[in-house]
Amino acid sequence: MPALGKPSLGEQPKECDDSYPVLVLDVPKVDAPAPKPGLDKHDPVIAGTSPITITGTLLKQVVLIEDGKQSLRFRLSTDKTPSLVLELPDTITKTLGGHTLLVTFADKTTATYLVTIKMAEN
């Protein structure tokens, strides 16, 4: 038999009982979206320039960069500001205009990335 004024098992107390300590918990937001990787826009590159540096967020998540069906070589630079160092082939660096690359992330999502090649200014 429960003590007078104390709830029995499964029964909710009628009032707060000061004999128990207060418990405060942080409840995580379930609907908060996970951060997504992103790539910053790149200024036009002078013809013949390679490699180029790409900045953005969650760059560790990049697993593949392609030009058409050709995989491009890149590495993660972990200097003060993380960046991707991307080796551009001659087919890109010697052709003026915009080149759309396909970037694949670890979660299998993809994004396009525009690299613009321009003539050197005199």
C-alpha positions, 0 to 999 in steps of 0.5 A: 500500500502506497504511503499517504499522499504518494502515488502508486506505481503507474499513477501520476502525482497530483502535485510536485513533490519537493523530495525529488530533484528537478530534472531538466533535459534538452530535447533535440529538434526532430524537424531540424534539417541536416546541413547540406554540402555546398559549393561557392561560385567560382570567378572566371579562370584564365585559359590554361590555369590548373589546378583551381581551388573550390570553396564551400561547405562540407567539402569532405562529402565530395566523392566525385567530380565529372566533366561529362563521363570523365572523372576529374582529379581533386583533393581536399586541402585542409588549410585554415579554410578547407577547399577542394583543389581540382585538376582541370584537363586541357579539354577544359582549360583550353576551351573558352566559355562555361563548363558544367561539372557534375559533383557527387556527394557521399549521400549520392546527391549531385550538384552542378558546378560551373567553371568559366574559362576566359582569355587572359587580360592584357 
